[in-house]
């Protein structure tokens, strides 16, 4: 397969410092406000129990499931790895069960509010 050459843009003026600064600000805001979405109820409960913050609940456009929206964390991938693959007796999995009950009740309340 042969690649064809794309002609250069005729308007190749450099961007103004203002536009460059705006782009950097927007990128920084997006990085600071990263969100994580999941429809896995118990994985979300586990993440909340380990410090992630629930931002909201959205309805999924392609199914009847709801999607939980969490404020993302650098630890999220590690926590999900622990949730999915850690040994049953791993200290990383252990949590106060009273907190589990509270988080599950809160998530169910959010689900029912979203469906009404």
Backbone bond lengths (Angstrom), bond angles and torsions (degrees), N, CA, C in turn:
res aa  C-N    CA-C-N  psi(-1)  N-CA   C-N-CA  omega(-1)  CA-C   N-CA-C  phi
1 X - - - 1.443 - - 1.528 108.80 -
2 X 1.275 115.73 129.68 1.456 121.25 -176.95 1.519 110.37 -100.80
3 X 1.308 116.44 132.82 1.458 121.48 178.63 1.505 109.39 -85.07
4 X 1.316 115.95 139.81 1.457 118.16 176.75 1.518 109.80 -101.87
5 X 1.256 114.85 152.89 1.458 121.86 -176.92 1.529 109.93 -83.78
6 X 1.321 115.40 133.23 1.459 120.60 179.24 1.523 107.68 -95.40
7 X 1.342 117.22 131.15 1.466 119.01 -179.75 1.528 111.15 -64.96
8 X 1.298 115.97 147.27 1.464 121.75 179.69 1.517 110.29 -68.61
9 X 1.307 115.11 151.54 1.460 121.69 178.63 1.532 108.64 -67.75
10 X 1.327 117.23 135.47 1.455 121.03 -179.48 1.522 111.42 -70.11
11 X 1.330 116.20 -33.65 1.466 120.39 -178.52 1.524 108.38 -95.48
12 X 1.303 116.54 84.83 1.463 119.77 -176.04 1.521 112.04 -108.05
13 X 1.336 115.60 37.99 1.466 119.36 177.54 1.519 109.40 -70.10
14 X 1.333 117.63 146.36 1.463 118.98 177.23 1.526 110.30 -70.52
15 X 1.314 115.99 150.82 1.462 120.63 178.38 1.519 110.10 -70.27
16 X 1.308 115.49 147.22 1.459 119.45 178.47 1.527 109.61 -70.78
17 X 1.340 117.66 154.16 1.466 120.46 177.56 1.529 112.34 -57.60
18 X 1.351 116.42 -32.64 1.460 119.73 178.97 1.528 110.89 -62.98
19 X 1.347 116.65 -46.99 1.460 120.25 -179.71 1.529 111.19 -65.30
20 X 1.315 116.23 -38.45 1.462 119.03 177.24 1.525 110.73 -63.03
21 X 1.334 116.76 -42.29 1.465 120.58 179.02 1.520 110.14 -64.63
22 X 1.329 117.70 -42.29 1.467 121.04 178.54 1.526 110.14 -60.21
23 X 1.321 116.82 -43.61 1.465 120.62 178.81 1.517 111.34 -60.51
24 X 1.336 116.46 -42.89 1.468 120.18 179.28 1.521 111.14 -65.31
25 X 1.324 117.35 -40.32 1.464 120.76 178.76 1.520 109.92 -63.65
26 X 1.338 117.02 -46.42 1.463 120.03 -180.00 1.521 111.20 -61.57
27 X 1.322 117.49 -41.03 1.460 120.40 179.26 1.528 110.33 -65.12
28 X 1.328 117.04 -39.56 1.466 120.41 179.99 1.527 109.93 -65.14
29 X 1.342 117.23 -42.16 1.462 121.22 179.10 1.520 109.97 -62.30
30 X 1.324 117.80 -43.17 1.460 120.76 179.00 1.523 110.75 -62.83
31 X 1.337 117.47 -41.34 1.453 120.12 179.76 1.523 111.14 -66.26
32 X 1.340 116.76 -39.74 1.456 120.47 -178.61 1.520 111.46 -71.48
33 X 1.320 118.05 -29.20 1.457 122.22 -176.40 1.524 112.40 -105.59
34 X 1.319 117.85 32.66 1.451 120.16 -179.47 1.513 110.20 -62.77
35 X 1.308 114.63 139.08 1.448 121.42 179.63 1.517 109.53 -119.13
36 X 1.308 115.63 150.97 1.457 121.69 175.90 1.523 107.47 -120.53
37 X 1.328 116.97 132.03 1.460 122.10 -179.21 1.524 109.58 -115.86
38 X 1.338 115.16 137.76 1.460 120.54 178.35 1.516 109.27 -153.09
39 X 1.324 116.20 146.92 1.464 120.36 175.33 1.528 110.88 -104.98
40 X 1.312 117.25 5.68 1.468 121.63 179.63 1.533 109.78 -85.21
41 X 1.337 115.60 104.94 1.458 122.27 -173.68 1.527 112.01 -55.82
42 X 1.330 117.32 -52.21 1.465 119.86 -174.61 1.522 112.70 -74.52
43 X 1.319 118.08 -30.52 1.468 119.70 174.94 1.525 109.36 -66.17
44 X 1.330 117.30 -40.13 1.463 121.17 177.89 1.525 110.16 -64.85
45 X 1.332 116.60 -42.32 1.469 119.89 177.79 1.527 110.17 -59.78
46 X 1.326 116.81 -42.72 1.474 121.55 178.84 1.528 110.44 -61.82
47 X 1.329 116.82 -44.01 1.469 120.23 -179.66 1.529 110.85 -64.21
48 X 1.323 117.29 -40.46 1.462 120.39 178.38 1.526 109.94 -64.55
49 X 1.324 116.94 -41.84 1.459 121.02 178.44 1.523 112.07 -61.51
50 X 1.328 116.19 -23.73 1.458 120.53 -179.77 1.527 112.62 -105.15
51 X 1.340 116.08 21.70 1.465 118.98 167.57 1.508 118.45 107.71
52 X 1.339 119.80 -9.28 1.455 118.92 177.73 1.525 109.32 -75.33
53 X 1.312 116.26 150.28 1.466 121.62 -175.44 1.519 110.81 -103.83
54 X 1.332 116.25 129.52 1.460 121.49 175.91 1.522 108.71 -75.27
55 X 1.345 115.74 125.06 1.459 121.47 -179.44 1.524 110.09 -95.69
56 X 1.337 116.29 -37.21 1.458 119.72 -178.95 1.506 111.76 177.28
57 X 1.334 114.51 -175.80 1.459 122.46 178.18 1.520 107.17 -129.88
58 X 1.328 115.81 132.28 1.460 121.20 178.97 1.520 108.65 -119.24
59 X 1.326 116.53 153.57 1.454 118.49 173.00 1.522 108.23 -87.58
60 X 1.304 115.94 140.43 1.461 120.80 -179.52 1.525 108.79 -77.87
61 X 1.325 118.17 130.83 1.467 120.17 -176.80 1.529 113.52 -69.09
62 X 1.326 117.55 -25.86 1.463 119.88 -174.54 1.529 114.15 -102.90
63 X 1.330 118.39 1.39 1.465 119.82 178.37 1.525 109.01 -153.58
64 X 1.308 115.25 179.15 1.466 120.50 179.41 1.516 111.77 -90.88
65 X 1.312 116.57 11.49 1.461 120.80 179.91 1.516 110.27 -86.94
66 X 1.318 114.07 158.38 1.456 120.53 174.28 1.520 109.09 -101.10
67 X 1.313 115.76 153.26 1.457 121.93 179.74 1.525 107.91 -117.89
68 X 1.329 115.36 125.74 1.458 120.77 177.73 1.520 108.55 -86.56
69 X 1.322 116.15 137.26 1.459 121.55 -179.58 1.528 107.27 -112.97
70 X 1.335 114.99 122.19 1.463 121.58 -179.41 1.515 109.53 -118.86
71 X 1.321 115.85 150.50 1.457 120.36 170.57 1.526 106.02 -71.28
72 X 1.314 117.05 123.93 1.465 121.02 -173.84 1.526 111.91 -70.63
73 X 1.311 114.35 158.45 1.461 121.66 -179.16 1.526 108.51 -139.65
74 X 1.312 117.64 149.89 1.468 119.62 176.48 1.536 111.86 -63.02
75 X 1.331 117.46 -21.43 1.461 121.47 -179.03 1.524 113.56 -86.36
76 X 1.334 118.09 -5.37 1.458 120.80 -173.26 1.525 113.18 -55.84
77 X 1.313 117.79 -47.93 1.464 120.11 -177.61 1.524 111.27 -61.80
78 X 1.319 116.13 -41.94 1.464 120.34 178.72 1.530 110.24 -63.63
79 X 1.328 116.40 -43.57 1.463 120.50 179.59 1.524 111.69 -62.92
80 X 1.329 117.25 -41.79 1.464 119.93 177.93 1.524 111.50 -66.44
81 X 1.318 116.87 -34.25 1.464 121.17 175.83 1.532 109.37 -62.78
82 X 1.322 116.30 -44.29 1.466 121.05 178.18 1.527 109.67 -63.64
83 X 1.337 117.26 -46.70 1.466 121.60 -178.82 1.527 111.38 -58.13
84 X 1.314 116.76 -42.81 1.466 120.61 -174.54 1.528 114.38 -84.81
85 X 1.331 118.06 -31.74 1.459 118.68 -168.04 1.522 116.30 -127.64
86 X 1.324 119.19 -3.03 1.467 119.98 -178.33 1.526 110.49 -71.37
87 X 1.323 114.97 154.88 1.465 120.50 175.87 1.525 109.04 -62.11
88 X 1.327 116.52 151.83 1.455 121.26 -178.15 1.524 113.43 -55.98
89 X 1.305 117.46 -37.65 1.465 120.73 -176.44 1.534 112.72 -94.37
90 X 1.309 116.98 14.13 1.459 120.88 -178.53 1.528 110.91 -63.73
91 X 1.331 118.02 133.24 1.471 119.99 178.04 1.532 113.17 -61.82
92 X 1.339 117.06 -23.27 1.462 120.27 178.88 1.530 112.25 -68.81
93 X 1.335 116.66 -22.04 1.464 120.55 -179.81 1.522 113.03 -88.31
94 X 1.314 116.84 -20.46 1.458 120.83 -173.54 1.525 111.72 -71.91
95 X 1.339 115.60 130.65 1.461 121.98 177.48 1.528 108.33 -140.77
96 X 1.314 116.32 161.83 1.458 121.88 175.56 1.529 107.96 -70.46
97 X 1.320 117.10 120.85 1.455 120.11 -174.03 1.526 112.11 -65.08
98 X 1.314 118.20 -27.78 1.469 120.10 177.05 1.524 110.59 -63.50
99 X 1.326 116.13 -34.80 1.472 119.76 176.36 1.522 110.41 -69.21
100 X 1.339 116.68 -35.43 1.472 120.79 177.79 1.529 108.99 -60.63
101 X 1.325 116.62 -47.39 1.460 120.86 -179.99 1.527 110.24 -58.40
102 X 1.314 116.98 -44.56 1.463 121.68 -179.42 1.528 111.50 -62.70
103 X 1.329 117.02 -45.50 1.467 121.01 -179.10 1.527 110.61 -66.04
104 X 1.328 117.79 -42.70 1.467 121.19 179.94 1.530 110.15 -63.16
105 X 1.333 117.56 -43.83 1.470 120.34 177.25 1.525 111.02 -60.34
106 X 1.320 116.45 -44.10 1.464 121.09 179.93 1.535 111.05 -62.24
107 X 1.330 117.17 -44.04 1.465 120.52 179.53 1.524 111.05 -63.57
108 X 1.339 117.01 -41.26 1.464 119.88 179.09 1.525 110.74 -65.11
109 X 1.326 117.85 -39.58 1.461 120.76 176.61 1.521 110.49 -59.84
110 X 1.342 116.44 -44.32 1.474 120.52 178.83 1.513 110.96 -63.08
111 X 1.337 117.53 -39.17 1.467 121.31 178.90 1.515 110.79 -62.47
112 X 1.324 116.67 -46.59 1.468 119.81 -177.89 1.516 111.41 -69.17
113 X 1.334 118.26 -34.35 1.465 120.96 175.79 1.521 110.57 -63.85
114 X 1.332 116.23 -39.46 1.460 121.69 -177.16 1.525 110.21 -68.98
115 X 1.339 118.71 -32.97 1.453 121.62 -176.12 1.522 112.70 -80.42
116 X 1.328 116.91 -18.46 1.475 119.99 -178.32 1.504 110.27 -81.63
